[in-house]
Amino acid sequence: INFNGAAAITITIPLNNDTLPEGHETFFVTLANPFNGTIIGINPLQIIILDDECLFAPVAAPGRIEAEDFICGGEGVAYHDSTPGNQGTSSYRFGEDVDVWNSAAASQGRYVGNTVAGEWLVYTLVVTETGRYDLSLAAAGTVSSQVRVEIDGVDVTGSVTLPGTGGGETFVEVAAAANLPLTVGVHQVRLFIISGGANLDYLALSPNTTDVL
């Protein structure tokens, strides 16, 4: 596309919609070869096409990933759950096998419970600014359990112990990793249950303010 001296131009990119829950897709718009001018701003610019068959949009970092807001795609894609159907009290993820419970004590009034070793959940994360982030998890349980967090297929936390909190709805935030380097763009987050028993409320990513040489 040639701007041809115009001060502004609108680029229309048609999208062919369908009914398949295929996840979010991306493409890039690149400006090149300026004449009598300079390219400023983000270039190339990443454009995210949100899958409108899935109600659960990417979560921005810094921010919280609610445990119940896993991606769409079902068993083996968005999650692995050991029992069929939602064994919890919430109808928030109707038709999914993840056990989601209602609770006034949890963030957004819901949590993922009945976790069993080997289960996992997948989330979409959009990092808005390249930098280093601290990661924590909010969970509750009558016994301690272990989880790990993977970003883009890489284990970034190792085994994280979620201590028993004295109650299934007594949620406590636990530090999981510090100074995680994250780049601008879309990332996949997977929460893997090493040993079960925890009720999961959310994952939180916050900017790390420590100077790193």
C-alpha positions as semicolon CSV with decimal commas, in nm:
position;residue;x (nm);y (nm);z (nm)
1;I;0,000;0,000;0,000
2;N;0,139;0,341;-0,099
3;F;0,035;0,640;0,110
4;N;0,109;0,865;-0,189
5;G;0,150;1,179;0,019
6;A;-0,169;1,138;0,223
7;A;-0,161;1,260;0,582
8;A;-0,369;0,959;0,693
9;I;-0,500;0,643;0,536
10;T;-0,743;0,371;0,642
11;I;-0,651;0,011;0,570
12;T;-0,943;-0,233;0,564
13;I;-0,859;-0,600;0,609
14;P;-1,161;-0,830;0,558
15;L;-1,190;-1,134;0,787
16;N;-1,366;-1,457;0,693
17;N;-1,555;-1,565;1,004
18;D;-1,650;-1,923;1,086
19;T;-1,797;-2,118;1,376
20;L;-1,487;-2,311;1,481
21;P;-1,333;-2,245;1,828
22;E;-0,978;-2,235;1,691
23;G;-0,811;-1,998;1,932
24;H;-0,677;-1,646;1,882
25;E;-0,477;-1,567;1,569
26;T;-0,229;-1,290;1,491
27;F;-0,077;-1,105;1,199
28;F;0,158;-0,808;1,163
29;V;0,132;-0,474;0,984
30;T;0,472;-0,337;0,880
31;L;0,556;0,015;0,757
32;A;0,865;0,040;0,536
33;N;1,058;0,264;0,297
34;P;0,951;0,610;0,422
35;F;1,008;0,900;0,179
36;N;1,053;1,247;0,326
37;G;0,943;1,115;0,664
38;T;1,027;0,887;0,956
39;I;0,848;0,581;1,087
40;I;0,758;0,622;1,455
41;G;0,571;0,406;1,703
42;I;0,550;0,026;1,717
43;N;0,662;-0,126;1,387
44;P;0,575;-0,392;1,293
45;L;0,244;-0,377;1,478
46;Q;0,096;-0,706;1,596
47;I;-0,279;-0,744;1,538
48;I;-0,471;-1,006;1,741
49;I;-0,787;-1,160;1,596
50;L;-0,994;-1,273;1,893
51;D;-1,171;-1,604;1,850
52;D;-1,536;-1,501;1,886
53;E;-1,643;-1,859;1,946
54;C;-1,459;-1,835;2,279
55;L;-1,580;-1,587;2,541
56;F;-1,249;-1,578;2,725
57;A;-1,023;-1,309;2,580
58;P;-0,648;-1,287;2,647
59;V;-0,541;-1,149;2,983
60;A;-0,305;-0,851;2,981
61;A;0,015;-0,841;3,186
62;P;0,052;-0,687;3,435
63;G;-0,271;-0,825;3,571
64;R;-0,451;-1,132;3,702
65;I;-0,536;-1,457;3,527
66;E;-0,849;-1,597;3,689
67;A;-0,815;-1,975;3,726
68;E;-1,158;-2,034;3,571
69;D;-1,079;-1,827;3,259
70;F;-0,888;-2,102;3,076
71;I;-0,900;-2,094;2,696
72;C;-1,160;-2,272;2,487
73;G;-1,092;-2,600;2,311
74;G;-1,199;-2,859;2,566
75;E;-1,025;-3,161;2,713
76;G;-0,668;-3,209;2,593
77;V;-0,645;-2,857;2,444
78;A;-0,760;-2,603;2,704
79;Y;-0,722;-2,833;3,004
80;H;-0,688;-3,187;3,129
81;D;-0,936;-3,287;3,397
82;S;-0,958;-3,630;3,557
83;T;-1,336;-3,640;3,600
84;P;-1,609;-3,581;3,340
85;G;-1,837;-3,283;3,385
86;N;-1,821;-2,986;3,619
87;Q;-1,821;-3,131;3,972
88;G;-1,838;-2,783;4,127
89;T;-2,126;-2,553;4,218
90;S;-2,083;-2,295;3,940
91;S;-2,235;-2,298;3,592
92;Y;-1,981;-2,035;3,477
93;R;-1,810;-2,275;3,234
94;F;-2,115;-2,473;3,132
95;G;-2,025;-2,780;2,927
96;E;-1,661;-2,795;3,043
97;D;-1,511;-3,072;3,259
98;V;-1,316;-2,838;3,489
99;D;-1,460;-2,821;3,842
100;V;-1,554;-2,455;3,901
101;W;-1,700;-2,349;4,236
102;N;-1,883;-2,037;4,349
103;S;-1,735;-1,862;4,653
104;A;-1,769;-1,512;4,794
105;A;-1,413;-1,552;4,927
106;A;-1,260;-1,594;4,580
107;S;-1,166;-1,327;4,329
108;Q;-1,458;-1,273;4,088
109;G;-1,661;-1,509;4,307
110;R;-1,526;-1,834;4,159
111;Y;-1,235;-2,078;4,183
112;V;-1,116;-2,406;4,030
113;G;-1,125;-2,689;4,285
114;N;-1,090;-3,065;4,322
115;T;-0,744;-3,050;4,163
116;V;-0,570;-3,383;4,103
117;A;-0,207;-3,461;4,012
118;G;-0,155;-3,452;3,637
119;E;-0,433;-3,204;3,561
120;W;-0,355;-2,875;3,385
121;L;-0,511;-2,552;3,257
122;V;-0,407;-2,327;2,966
123;Y;-0,442;-1,949;2,942
124;T;-0,364;-1,679;2,686
125;L;-0,150;-1,391;2,811
126;V;-0,082;-1,066;2,626
127;V;0,224;-0,876;2,749
128;T;0,183;-0,505;2,678
129;E;0,536;-0,399;2,772
130;T;0,861;-0,593;2,754
131;G;1,016;-0,626;3,098
132;R;1,063;-0,844;3,404
133;Y;0,766;-0,961;3,604
134;D;0,695;-1,129;3,937
135;L;0,449;-1,420;3,934
136;S;0,231;-1,530;4,226
137;L;-0,060;-1,768;4,275
138;A;-0,361;-1,742;4,503
139;A;-0,487;-2,075;4,638
140;A;-0,649;-2,240;4,937
141;G;-0,660;-2,589;5,080
142;T;-0,663;-2,804;5,389
143;V;-0,335;-2,971;5,281
144;S;-0,029;-2,847;5,094
145;S;0,009;-2,918;4,722
146;Q;0,253;-2,848;4,441
147;V;0,211;-2,683;4,101
148;R;0,432;-2,542;3,829
149;V;0,378;-2,273;3,566
150;E;0,496;-2,298;3,207
151;I;0,512;-2,007;2,963
152;D;0,539;-2,096;2,594
153;G;0,630;-2,452;2,693
154;V;0,911;-2,353;2,932
155;D;0,892;-2,429;3,304
156;V;0,945;-2,085;3,465
157;T;0,877;-2,171;3,829
158;G;0,985;-2,526;3,909
159;S;0,777;-2,692;4,180
160;V;0,584;-2,432;4,381
161;T;0,442;-2,537;4,717
162;L;0,096;-2,407;4,796
163;P;0,066;-2,443;5,173
164;G;-0,240;-2,564;5,355
165;T;-0,436;-2,257;5,459
166;G;-0,667;-2,418;5,713
167;G;-0,969;-2,410;5,484
168;G;-1,076;-2,475;5,128
169;E;-1,182;-2,112;5,082
170;T;-0,910;-1,940;5,286
171;F;-0,715;-1,803;4,990
172;V;-0,352;-1,695;5,029
173;E;-0,126;-1,548;4,759
174;V;0,209;-1,729;4,725
175;A;0,519;-1,607;4,539
176;A;0,602;-1,841;4,249
177;A;0,879;-1,667;4,050
178;A;1,061;-1,334;4,033
179;N;1,225;-1,138;3,751
180;L;1,063;-1,336;3,471
181;P;1,166;-1,177;3,137
182;L;0,858;-1,138;2,917
183;T;0,842;-0,978;2,574
184;V;0,558;-0,785;2,414
185;G;0,312;-1,015;2,243
186;V;0,092;-1,318;2,294
187;H;0,209;-1,601;2,520
188;Q;0,062;-1,932;2,633
189;V;0,052;-2,003;3,006
190;R;-0,002;-2,355;3,140
191;L;-0,069;-2,427;3,507
192;F;0,026;-2,789;3,583
193;I;-0,083;-2,972;3,900
194;I;0,207;-3,176;4,041
195;S;0,022;-3,288;4,354
196;G;-0,345;-3,207;4,400
197;G;-0,565;-3,074;4,674
198;A;-0,544;-2,698;4,613
199;N;-0,834;-2,474;4,520
200;L;-0,702;-2,226;4,263
201;D;-0,817;-1,864;4,259
202;Y;-0,583;-1,673;4,024
203;L;-0,231;-1,613;3,892
204;A;-0,094;-1,258;3,920
205;L;0,182;-1,090;3,717
206;S;0,326;-0,762;3,842
207;P;0,623;-0,555;3,716
208;N;0,947;-0,624;3,902
209;T;1,102;-0,295;4,014
210;T;1,446;-0,436;4,102
211;D;1,728;-0,318;3,878
212;V;1,895;-0,608;3,695
213;L;2,241;-0,575;3,543
